[in-house]
Amino acid sequence: MPYRRDLLKAAGAAAATASSIGLGLRQASAQAPRSQIDGVLRQGVEAGDTAGVVAMAATDKGVLYEGAAGLRALDQTAAMTTDTVFRIASMTKAITSVAAMQMVEQGKLKLDEAVPDIDPALASPQVLEGFDASGAAKLRPAKRPITLRHLLTHTAGFGYDQWDPSLFRYVKASGLPPRATGKVETIRLPLVFDPGDRWLYGINTDWVGRLVEATSGQPLDAYFRDKIFAPLGMKDSGYQPTAEQRTRQARLYTRQPDGGLALQPIESVPAAPEFWSGGGPLYSTPRDYLTFLQMLLHGGSLNGVRLLKPETVAEMHRNATGNIPCGVLKTEMPGISNDVDLFPGAQLRWGLGYMLNVEAGPNGRSAGTVSWGGLFNTYYWLDPTRKVTGLIMTQVLPFADPRVLKLYGRFEASVYEALKTG
């Protein structure tokens, strides 16, 4: 499979071949680890794990690695590059969480008080207890109010229908439109347990985005642009890609029963949604998102721009769910997601915006590492102990694709191997 070298071209190399790039490992002794990571990506494409992939990593000293392999679309010739545009889906949630914590720092939101009364779904939440003989939902008032901490940690009681059977039935019976329509009614769902009782991944961060809008006085797209993207120089991140950005977009594939990849039509974007979802629909590039991760790695600031206080970032990275187990999901929609258990047998908790590894991971990450991903098999991690962060981006459904996850693990392990020689 052809691949492309974007920043470092060996003298005399054929222009039509080439693959990945590695920056930051500049010493001669670093060439082997960089080549190893290049090989990991190239082998993943050649094996059919993905049509194309971009991976990047940085330490507190700067960019450690940038690499790309494969094509943006198998029916075209454009190679993957580090400025390829991806649908990052739930990687949006970390950005929305940062916005919320900016509101906390300004005193406009409180972590442990009832959230402002911006919608009955938040102010007077109802718990779904089942269905009666006619199939009607049985609801009761929640036992306690919802807090911002509940929403940021996915312990409010909200869920996604693809990962909860009762919500799956409720959404189907209610005839609610798909979330992609951008209608507010799509997130006016009942809870499936009382706030604080347990963990369930869901629409919580969509409500966080609504709270940011209400307290900042700006639509979420404008808030992100003014308070996060522009200050950090994230010029390719937003809800609605431009025509030029569309030319750099990676296409989506679905994994077939035989392991192959089927190209999907390019998606449409609502021209005027009722609200901008804080939970999922952003477009971005690996370079942009690594910049965001570097800001967090540096305690809330980057290149002289501070978005959060160091103590706020430290609070986001702490266990915010106590002894409540997190991170394991059983799918109700196999075409959208596989079952999710990224670290089988390991203890997982949640910080204020992302998953938290309580113990060291199998590919090098330290205990205390935060991470998550996006529906189309994009993933990131941030290790405050080793001071390293990384990401890998593909465009494959369903989520938690075993082959992409193995590629992610090999990439992560190679990054930690590179740290030993860097």
C-alpha positions in Angstrom: 0.0 0.0 0.0 1.5 3.4 -0.9 2.1 5.9 1.9 3.7 9.3 2.2 6.6 11.0 3.9 5.5 14.6 4.7 8.4 16.3 6.4 11.5 14.2 6.1 12.2 12.9 2.5 15.3 10.7 2.1 17.5 12.0 -0.7 16.8 10.2 -3.9 13.6 8.5 -2.6 10.9 8.0 -5.2 8.3 10.7 -4.9 5.3 8.3 -5.3 6.2 6.1 -2.3 7.0 7.3 1.2 5.1 7.1 4.4 5.3 8.8 7.7 7.1 11.6 9.4 8.8 11.8 12.7 9.7 15.0 14.4 11.4 15.7 17.7 13.6 12.5 17.7 16.5 14.3 16.0 19.5 12.4 17.2 20.9 9.6 15.1 20.1 7.2 18.0 16.4 8.1 17.6 16.1 6.9 14.0 15.4 3.3 14.9 12.5 4.1 17.2 11.0 6.5 14.7 11.4 3.9 11.9 9.7 1.4 14.2 6.6 3.6 14.6 6.6 4.3 10.9 6.5 0.5 10.4 3.7 0.0 12.8 1.4 2.4 10.9 2.5 1.0 7.5 1.9 -2.6 8.6 -1.5 -1.7 9.9 -2.5 -0.3 6.5 -0.9 -3.2 4.6 -2.8 -5.7 6.8 -6.1 -4.0 6.1 -6.7 -2.8 9.6 -7.6 0.6 8.1 -7.4 2.3 4.8 -5.3 5.1 6.2 -4.1 6.3 9.6 -2.4 9.3 11.3 -0.7 9.1 14.6 1.1 11.7 16.7 2.7 12.0 20.1 4.3 14.8 22.2 6.1 15.2 25.5 6.5 18.2 27.6 9.5 19.1 25.5 7.6 19.2 22.2 6.4 16.9 19.4 7.9 13.5 19.6 6.4 11.9 16.5 4.1 12.7 13.5 3.3 9.9 11.1 0.8 9.0 8.4 0.2 5.9 6.2 -2.2 4.8 3.6 -4.8 6.8 1.8 -7.7 9.2 2.7 -9.9 7.1 0.5 -9.2 3.8 -1.3 -11.0 5.0 -4.4 -8.7 8.0 -4.7 -4.9 8.7 -4.7 -4.6 11.3 -2.0 -2.3 10.1 0.8 -3.0 10.5 4.5 -1.2 13.5 5.9 -1.1 15.0 9.4 -3.4 17.8 8.2 -6.1 15.4 7.1 -9.5 16.3 8.4 -11.3 13.7 10.6 -14.6 13.4 12.2 -13.5 13.1 15.8 -16.9 12.3 17.4 -16.6 11.8 21.2 -13.1 13.3 21.3 -15.3 16.5 21.2 -16.2 15.7 24.8 -12.7 16.6 26.2 -13.0 20.0 24.5 -16.5 20.6 25.9 -15.2 19.6 29.4 -12.4 22.2 29.2 -15.0 24.8 28.2 -17.1 23.9 31.3 -14.1 24.1 33.6 -13.4 27.6 32.2 -16.9 28.4 33.4 -16.1 26.9 36.8 -13.0 29.0 37.1 -15.1 32.1 36.4 -17.6 31.1 39.0 -20.4 30.8 36.4 -20.9 27.0 37.1 -20.4 25.0 40.2 -19.2 21.4 40.1 -21.2 20.1 43.1 -24.4 22.2 43.1 -27.5 21.5 41.1 -27.0 22.6 37.5 -28.8 25.8 36.4 -32.5 25.4 35.4 -32.0 25.6 31.6 -34.3 22.7 30.6 -36.8 20.4 32.4 -34.6 17.4 31.5 -32.0 18.8 33.8 -34.1 20.6 36.4 -36.7 18.0 36.9 -35.2 14.7 35.7 -37.3 11.6 35.4 -35.9 8.1 35.9 -37.1 5.3 33.5 -38.1 2.3 35.6 -39.4 0.1 32.9 -42.5 -0.2 30.7 -46.1 -1.1 31.5 -48.1 -3.8 29.7 -49.0 -1.5 26.9 -45.4 -0.6 26.3 -45.6 2.9 27.8 -42.6 4.2 29.8 -42.8 4.1 33.6 -41.2 7.2 35.0 -40.6 8.7 38.4 -38.8 11.8 39.7 -35.1 11.4 40.4 -34.1 11.2 44.0 -31.5 13.9 43.8 -30.5 16.8 41.5 -28.0 16.6 38.7 -24.7 18.3 39.2 -22.0 19.3 36.7 -19.7 16.7 38.2 -22.4 14.1 37.4 -22.5 15.2 33.8 -18.7 15.4 33.3 -18.3 11.9 34.8 -21.3 10.2 33.1 -22.8 9.4 36.4 -26.0 11.6 36.0 -28.1 8.7 34.8 -28.2 9.7 31.1 -27.1 7.2 28.5 -26.9 6.4 24.8 -29.5 4.1 23.3 -26.8 2.1 21.5 -25.4 1.0 24.9 -28.5 0.7 27.1 -31.4 -1.7 26.4 -34.1 0.4 28.2 -33.1 3.6 26.4 -32.9 1.6 23.1 -36.5 0.6 23.6 -37.6 4.1 24.8 -36.1 5.9 21.8 -37.6 3.4 19.4 -41.0 3.6 21.0 -40.9 7.4 21.2 -40.0 8.0 17.6 -37.3 10.5 18.4 -35.3 11.8 15.5 -31.6 10.8 15.2 -29.1 12.9 17.2 -27.5 13.9 13.9 -30.5 16.1 13.1 -29.3 18.6 15.7 -32.7 18.8 17.4 -32.8 19.5 21.2 -35.6 17.0 21.7 -33.1 14.2 20.8 -31.3 14.7 24.2 -34.5 15.2 26.3 -34.3 11.6 27.5 -35.1 10.2 30.9 -32.4 8.9 33.3 -31.9 5.2 33.7 -30.7 5.5 37.3 -30.5 8.2 40.0 -27.7 10.8 39.7 -24.5 9.5 41.3 -25.6 5.9 41.6 -23.4 4.4 38.8 -21.7 5.1 35.5 -23.2 5.0 32.0 -21.7 6.7 29.0 -24.2 8.9 27.3 -25.6 12.3 26.3 -24.2 14.0 29.5 -21.7 16.1 27.6 -24.4 17.4 25.2 -26.0 18.9 28.3 -22.6 20.2 29.4 -22.4 22.1 26.1 -25.9 23.5 26.6 -24.8 24.7 30.1 -21.7 26.4 28.5 -23.9 28.1 26.0 -26.3 29.3 28.7 -23.6 30.6 31.0 -21.3 32.1 28.4 -24.0 33.7 26.3 -22.5 32.2 23.1 -23.4 29.4 20.8 -21.0 26.5 21.4 -19.4 26.8 18.0 -18.6 30.4 18.6 -17.4 29.7 22.2 -15.0 27.0 21.0 -13.7 29.3 18.2 -13.1 32.3 20.5 -12.0 30.7 23.7 -10.2 27.5 22.6 -9.5 27.1 18.9 -8.3 30.6 18.0 -6.1 31.0 21.1 -4.4 27.7 20.4 -4.2 28.1 16.7 -6.5 25.2 15.9 -7.5 26.5 12.5 -8.9 23.2 11.2 -11.3 22.5 14.0 -15.1 23.2 14.0 -18.6 21.8 13.4 -18.9 22.7 9.8 -16.0 21.9 7.5 -15.2 24.4 4.7 -15.1 23.3 1.1 -11.3 23.3 1.3 -11.3 21.2 4.4 -13.6 18.7 2.7 -10.9 18.2 0.1 -8.6 17.0 3.0 -11.2 14.8 4.7 -10.6 11.1 5.3 -13.5 8.9 4.2 -15.4 6.6 6.5 -15.4 2.8 6.2 -17.4 0.0 7.8 -15.8 -3.2 8.8 -17.3 -6.1 6.8 -17.9 -9.7 8.1 -14.9 -10.9 6.1 -12.7 -8.2 7.7 -12.7 -6.0 4.6 -13.6 -2.3 4.5 -16.6 -0.8 2.7 -16.5 2.9 1.7 -19.4 5.0 3.0 -20.9 8.1 1.3 -19.7 11.4 2.6 -21.9 12.7 5.4 -24.0 15.8 5.3 -23.9 18.4 8.1 -27.1 20.2 9.2 -26.9 23.8 8.0 -28.7 25.2 11.0 -29.0 22.7 13.9 -31.1 23.7 17.0 -28.0 23.3 19.1 -24.3 22.4 18.7 -23.7 19.1 20.4 -20.9 19.1 23.0 -20.7 15.3 22.8 -19.6 14.5 19.3 -19.8 16.1 15.9 -16.6 18.1 15.6 -14.2 17.9 12.7 -10.5 18.4 13.4 -7.0 17.3 12.3 -4.4 15.3 14.2 -2.2 18.4 14.4 -5.0 20.5 15.9 -6.0 17.9 18.4 -2.4 17.2 19.5 -2.2 21.0 20.2 -5.2 20.7 22.4 -3.6 17.7 24.2 -0.3 19.6 24.6 -2.2 22.4 26.3 -3.5 19.9 28.9 -0.1 18.2 29.2 1.4 21.6 30.1 -1.2 22.2 32.8 -3.6 24.4 30.8 -1.3 26.6 28.8 0.7 26.4 25.5 2.9 28.9 23.7 2.1 31.6 26.2 -1.7 31.1 26.0 -3.4 29.9 29.2 -6.9 28.3 29.0 -7.0 26.8 32.4 -5.2 27.0 35.7 -2.8 24.1 36.5 -4.8 23.1 39.6 -8.0 22.9 37.4 -6.3 20.5 35.0 -4.9 18.5 37.9 -8.5 18.2 39.2 -9.8 17.0 35.8 -7.2 14.2 35.9 -8.1 12.9 39.3 -10.5 10.1 40.0 -13.9 11.8 40.2 -16.1 8.7 40.5 -14.7 7.1 43.6 -15.3 3.3 43.7 -17.9 3.4 40.8 -16.6 1.2 38.0 -16.4 2.8 34.6 -15.6 2.2 30.9 -17.2 -1.1 30.0 -20.2 -1.1 27.7 -22.4 -3.7 26.1 -23.6 -2.8 22.6 -27.3 -2.7 21.5 -26.3 -1.7 18.0 -23.5 -3.9 16.6 -23.2 -1.8 13.4 -22.4 1.3 15.4 -20.3 -0.1 18.2 -18.7 -3.3 19.4 -18.8 -4.1 23.0 -16.4 -1.8 24.8 -13.8 -3.1 27.3 -10.5 -1.4 26.4 -8.6 -2.8 29.4 -10.2 -6.2 30.3 -10.0 -6.9 34.0 -8.4 -3.5 34.8 -9.9 -1.0 37.2 -11.2 2.1 35.3 -12.6 5.3 36.7 -13.5 8.7 35.2 -12.0 12.1 35.6 -13.8 15.4 34.8 -14.1 14.6 31.1 -12.3 11.3 30.2 -11.5 7.8 31.3 -8.9 7.2 34.0 -6.6 4.2 34.2 -6.3 3.4 37.9 -3.3 1.1 37.2 -0.6 1.0 34.6 -1.7 -0.1 31.1 -0.3 -3.0 29.0 1.3 -0.8 26.4 3.2 1.6 28.6 0.9 4.2 30.1 1.2 5.0 33.7 -1.5 4.7 36.4 -3.3 8.1 36.3 -3.4 8.3 32.5 -6.5 9.8 31.0 -7.9 8.8 27.7 -10.9 8.3 25.4 -11.8 8.1 21.8 -14.3 8.8 19.1 -17.0 6.7 17.4 -15.1 6.4 14.2 -12.1 4.8 15.9 -10.0 7.8 16.8 -8.2 7.6 20.2 -6.0 9.6 22.5 -4.2 9.3 25.8 -2.5 11.7 28.1 0.0 10.4 30.7 0.8 13.1 33.3 3.4 10.9 35.1 5.5 10.2 32.0 4.6 13.6 30.5 3.6 12.2 27.2 0.4 12.3 25.1 -0.6 10.7 21.9 -3.4 10.1 19.4 -4.2 7.8 16.5 -6.9 8.6 14.0 -8.8 6.3 11.5 -12.3 6.5 10.1 -13.8 3.0 10.7 -17.1 1.7 12.1 -18.1 0.1 14.4 -16.4 1.7 17.4 -13.9 -0.3 19.4 -12.9 -2.1 16.2 -10.5 -4.9 17.4 -8.1 -4.5 14.6 -7.8 -0.7 15.1 -7.5 -1.2 18.8 -4.5 -3.5 18.3 -2.9 -1.0 16.0 -3.5 1.7 18.7 -1.8 -0.5 21.2 1.2 -1.2 19.0 1.5 2.6 18.4 1.3 3.4 22.1 3.9 0.8 22.9 6.3 2.1 20.3 5.9 5.6 21.7 7.0 4.5 25.1 9.8 2.5 23.6 10.9 5.7 21.8 10.9 7.6 25.2 13.6 5.3 26.4 16.0 6.5 23.7 14.8 10.1 23.5 
